[in-house]
Amino acid sequence: MAEGYLTTHVLDTAKGVPAEGVRIQLYCLAPERALVAETLTNADGRTDKPILPKEDFAPGTYELVFFAGDYLKATGQAGEAPMFLDEIPLRFGMADVQAHYHVPLLLSAYGYSTYRGS
């Protein structure tokens, strides 16, 4: 049985706070793109549980979609229409069935970054 799992969180780097209420979808991309999970970030900018828990983990290529535009609108940071950032897709691979993968999003209205965290 795989022991790997996937977590994520969102930080609002413009305000210096966790981004609460960001909708996130997780897709597995093979053999075809399929929705695996959907959740919202909590007050700490994290999901309440792993977005891909140990019992569902499988190696492969995945995509996290962060609905940043909704969050930016709700916090008054969206700017003029059309927004510079709206849905942010992050594609990544997970190969190690024993690893904890953590893929956060650092967000502002005009830029974002990510990394493999711990």
C-alpha atoms as a printed R data frame, in Angstrom:
    type eleno elety resid chain resno       x      y       z
1   ATOM     1    CA   MET     A     1   0.000  0.000   0.000
2   ATOM     2    CA   ALA     A     2   1.235  3.479  -0.853
3   ATOM     3    CA   GLU     A     3   2.159  5.744   2.033
4   ATOM     4    CA   GLY     A     4   2.489  8.889  -0.080
5   ATOM     5    CA   TYR     A     5   0.045 11.765   0.102
6   ATOM     6    CA   LEU     A     6  -0.483 15.304  -1.205
7   ATOM     7    CA   THR     A     7  -1.151 18.516   0.694
8   ATOM     8    CA   THR     A     8  -1.368 22.150  -0.352
9   ATOM     9    CA   HIS     A     9  -1.955 25.602   1.057
10  ATOM    10    CA   VAL     A    10  -2.372 29.156  -0.261
11  ATOM    11    CA   LEU     A    11  -0.705 32.271   1.111
12  ATOM    12    CA   ASP     A    12  -1.742 35.789   0.102
13  ATOM    13    CA   THR     A    13   1.683 37.399  -0.280
14  ATOM    14    CA   ALA     A    14   0.234 40.861  -0.969
15  ATOM    15    CA   LYS     A    15  -1.569 40.952   2.370
16  ATOM    16    CA   GLY     A    16   0.827 38.685   4.252
17  ATOM    17    CA   VAL     A    17  -1.922 36.325   5.417
18  ATOM    18    CA   PRO     A    18  -3.224 32.833   4.706
19  ATOM    19    CA   ALA     A    19  -5.747 32.827   1.847
20  ATOM    20    CA   GLU     A    20  -9.015 31.543   3.285
21  ATOM    21    CA   GLY     A    21 -11.815 30.252   1.071
22  ATOM    22    CA   VAL     A    22  -9.811 29.438  -2.072
23  ATOM    23    CA   ARG     A    23 -11.472 26.662  -4.061
24  ATOM    24    CA   ILE     A    24  -9.016 24.008  -5.256
25  ATOM    25    CA   GLN     A    25  -9.545 21.099  -7.629
26  ATOM    26    CA   LEU     A    26  -7.169 18.168  -8.089
27  ATOM    27    CA   TYR     A    27  -7.055 16.251 -11.379
28  ATOM    28    CA   CYS     A    28  -5.192 13.095 -12.328
29  ATOM    29    CA   LEU     A    29  -4.043 13.480 -15.941
30  ATOM    30    CA   ALA     A    30  -3.644  9.850 -17.042
31  ATOM    31    CA   PRO     A    31  -5.070  7.905 -18.669
32  ATOM    32    CA   GLU     A    32  -7.315 10.957 -19.185
33  ATOM    33    CA   ARG     A    33  -7.916 14.126 -17.170
34  ATOM    34    CA   ALA     A    34 -10.218 13.225 -14.283
35  ATOM    35    CA   LEU     A    35 -11.336 15.186 -11.237
36  ATOM    36    CA   VAL     A    36 -10.025 13.498  -8.075
37  ATOM    37    CA   ALA     A    37 -10.908 15.999  -5.333
38  ATOM    38    CA   GLU     A    38 -12.292 19.458  -4.666
39  ATOM    39    CA   THR     A    39 -11.949 21.487  -1.474
40  ATOM    40    CA   LEU     A    40 -11.674 24.959   0.066
41  ATOM    41    CA   THR     A    41  -8.858 26.420   2.117
42  ATOM    42    CA   ASN     A    42  -9.558 27.074   5.790
43  ATOM    43    CA   ALA     A    43  -8.609 30.095   7.947
44  ATOM    44    CA   ASP     A    44  -4.983 28.898   7.927
45  ATOM    45    CA   GLY     A    45  -4.946 28.802   4.097
46  ATOM    46    CA   ARG     A    46  -4.723 25.002   4.241
47  ATOM    47    CA   THR     A    47  -7.106 22.198   3.447
48  ATOM    48    CA   ASP     A    48  -8.660 20.407   6.410
49  ATOM    49    CA   LYS     A    49  -7.170 17.092   5.276
50  ATOM    50    CA   PRO     A    50  -4.726 16.009   2.544
51  ATOM    51    CA   ILE     A    51  -6.196 16.725  -0.883
52  ATOM    52    CA   LEU     A    52  -4.911 13.288  -1.896
53  ATOM    53    CA   PRO     A    53  -4.781 11.041   1.180
54  ATOM    54    CA   LYS     A    54  -2.598  7.950   1.584
55  ATOM    55    CA   GLU     A    55  -5.404  5.534   0.748
56  ATOM    56    CA   ASP     A    56  -5.971  7.226  -2.653
57  ATOM    57    CA   PHE     A    57  -2.343  7.975  -3.562
58  ATOM    58    CA   ALA     A    58  -0.975  6.700  -6.865
59  ATOM    59    CA   PRO     A    59   2.110  7.827  -8.795
60  ATOM    60    CA   GLY     A    60   1.374  9.928 -11.847
61  ATOM    61    CA   THR     A    61   0.960 13.378 -13.302
62  ATOM    62    CA   TYR     A    62  -1.508 15.639 -11.532
63  ATOM    63    CA   GLU     A    63  -2.905 19.143 -11.824
64  ATOM    64    CA   LEU     A    64  -4.017 21.418  -9.013
65  ATOM    65    CA   VAL     A    65  -6.341 24.219 -10.144
66  ATOM    66    CA   PHE     A    66  -6.549 27.177  -7.771
67  ATOM    67    CA   PHE     A    67  -9.557 29.452  -8.299
68  ATOM    68    CA   ALA     A    68  -7.592 32.557  -7.401
69  ATOM    69    CA   GLY     A    69  -9.884 34.986  -9.224
70  ATOM    70    CA   ASP     A    70 -12.792 34.304  -6.889
71  ATOM    71    CA   TYR     A    71 -10.531 34.899  -3.879
72  ATOM    72    CA   LEU     A    72  -9.030 38.072  -5.361
73  ATOM    73    CA   LYS     A    73 -12.510 39.457  -6.094
74  ATOM    74    CA   ALA     A    74 -13.731 38.628  -2.586
75  ATOM    75    CA   THR     A    75 -10.747 40.420  -1.014
76  ATOM    76    CA   GLY     A    76 -10.901 43.493  -3.283
77  ATOM    77    CA   GLN     A    77  -7.645 42.707  -5.074
78  ATOM    78    CA   ALA     A    78  -8.917 41.704  -8.523
79  ATOM    79    CA   GLY     A    79  -8.297 45.002 -10.324
80  ATOM    80    CA   GLU     A    80  -9.919 45.852 -13.626
81  ATOM    81    CA   ALA     A    81 -11.636 43.274 -15.815
82  ATOM    82    CA   PRO     A    82 -10.352 41.123 -17.265
83  ATOM    83    CA   MET     A    83  -8.339 40.046 -14.237
84  ATOM    84    CA   PHE     A    84  -4.672 39.303 -14.758
85  ATOM    85    CA   LEU     A    85  -4.983 36.019 -12.785
86  ATOM    86    CA   ASP     A    86  -8.071 33.864 -12.500
87  ATOM    87    CA   GLU     A    87  -7.735 30.073 -12.524
88  ATOM    88    CA   ILE     A    88  -4.162 28.935 -11.859
89  ATOM    89    CA   PRO     A    89  -3.305 25.387 -12.999
90  ATOM    90    CA   LEU     A    90  -0.159 23.704 -11.630
91  ATOM    91    CA   ARG     A    91   0.955 20.445 -13.270
92  ATOM    92    CA   PHE     A    92   3.431 18.209 -11.505
93  ATOM    93    CA   GLY     A    93   4.486 14.591 -11.197
94  ATOM    94    CA   MET     A    94   4.561 12.356  -8.157
95  ATOM    95    CA   ALA     A    95   6.696  9.225  -8.432
96  ATOM    96    CA   ASP     A    96   7.706  8.266  -4.885
97  ATOM    97    CA   VAL     A    97   4.887  6.206  -3.333
98  ATOM    98    CA   GLN     A    98   6.352  6.748   0.142
99  ATOM    99    CA   ALA     A    99   6.694 10.554  -0.034
100 ATOM   100    CA   HIS     A   100   4.688 13.455   1.318
101 ATOM   101    CA   TYR     A   101   4.247 15.898  -1.551
102 ATOM   102    CA   HIS     A   102   3.344 19.454  -0.579
103 ATOM   103    CA   VAL     A   103   2.541 21.925  -3.379
104 ATOM   104    CA   PRO     A   104   1.685 25.396  -2.021
105 ATOM   105    CA   LEU     A   105   0.649 28.519  -3.904
106 ATOM   106    CA   LEU     A   106   2.013 31.951  -2.969
107 ATOM   107    CA   LEU     A   107  -0.436 34.403  -4.484
108 ATOM   108    CA   SER     A   108  -0.884 38.087  -5.276
109 ATOM   109    CA   ALA     A   109  -3.113 39.769  -7.860
110 ATOM   110    CA   TYR     A   110  -0.285 40.013 -10.408
111 ATOM   111    CA   GLY     A   111   1.906 37.023  -9.715
112 ATOM   112    CA   TYR     A   112   2.303 33.664  -8.028
113 ATOM   113    CA   SER     A   113   4.915 31.067  -7.238
114 ATOM   114    CA   THR     A   114   5.025 27.489  -6.085
115 ATOM   115    CA   TYR     A   115   7.565 24.914  -4.951
116 ATOM   116    CA   ARG     A   116   7.740 21.404  -3.607
117 ATOM   117    CA   GLY     A   117   7.508 21.901   0.121
118 ATOM   118    CA   SER     A   118   7.617 19.579   3.068
